[in-house]
Amino acid sequence: MPKMKTNPSAKKRFTLTGTGKIKRKHAFKSHILTKKSTKRKRNLGYFGEVNKADEKNTKLLLAMK
C-alpha cells in the first residue's frame, strides 16, 4: 500500500499540540478590521482547537492514523 500524502493546505493551517490535539487559527482576522471591536480582534488572534467532530477528517488530511 502506498504512503499517505499530507494535504499541503492542511499542513499550513494546522499544528499538533504535545497532547495530540490540533491547533487552528481563527477566521475573519485578515481584512476589514475597522468595524470589528478591539476585543473581537484580540480574541481572533489566539489559537483555537479543532472541533471533536472535525478531528478525524483533519487527521486524515495530515496523514495521521
Number of C-alpha atoms within 10 A of each C-alpha: 3 4 6 12 11 14 13 10 10 16 13 9 10 18 16 13 10 7 6 8 15 18 16 18 16 14 8 13 15 8 7 8 12 8 6 12 9 11 8 12 15 10 12 15 13 10 11 13 16 16 13 10 8 9 14 14 12 18 17 15 18 20 15 12 7
